[in-house]
Amino acid sequence: MKTCLAALVLVLFAQDAKVTAVNPGEIKWTQAPGLTTGMMTSLQWGDTEKGPYQVLVKFPAGAVVQPHFHKYDEFATVLSGSVVLGQSDTIDESKGTEVSAGGYLLVPAGTAHWAKCTSDAIIVRFCPGPRELTPIKDGVKAPGTGALQVTQAKDAKWEQAPGMAEGIKTVLQYGDPKVGPYIILLKFPAGTYNPPHWHTADEAVTILKGTMITGEGEKADDAKGLPVNAGGFFIIPGKTAHWGKVPKDEVTLTRLGNGPRDIHYFEKK
């Protein structure tokens, strides 16, 4: 009884919160500040002036990001296309690593790196601090010594998602789920129904593969479901009741949680 009352209080607290669904064609792109002309960005969640925040970044074919570093960790998942990345204060393509759709990378704070696109690409980029970039030129030297970490899609280590229905798989990509922020991959089999539930923290969900339908409420209502295709995203405020369905093909997504990992179902599965 106490658990039910607590859940009700939390839902009432968030009664004005809304699930935002953005399909690929609805994304509003602007020139990415500090990057090559033609590289575009779109804020998904957070505050770029204070951090943390998450954005989409679009690279046109042939775009080159000159060597630079950031004061904070940079984490990115490749949404589409592929990006060649290297760790150095000069560009040496023979030492670059190509990361394709579904792969992801971590650039530790202060580490010199560069990027190049051989084809159009889009990445999902997370940063725990304010947006900034320091070019490496005129004697500027990157202060960090951490190694660039790349995980290709085929090398992701999937396991059963804790607290979720059997068959839903997950991979920890970045951060600490005990405190957050953290980022995970989730894989939902075709036909999956994830019953109404809520999370304490905001979540930003970017669809990498397939189509996910999400709706608000303590009861699933197909008429109120919001479908989002690969390349689009959902923003779900903390304490907002919602549910999800995978109508056809398997869905893979990357999920940012801005706080400790939890999931509270309204009914036992």
Order of alpha helices (4+ residues) and beta strands (2+ residues): alpha-beta-beta-beta-beta-beta-beta-beta-beta-beta-beta-beta-beta-beta-beta-beta-beta-beta-beta-beta-beta-beta-beta-beta-beta
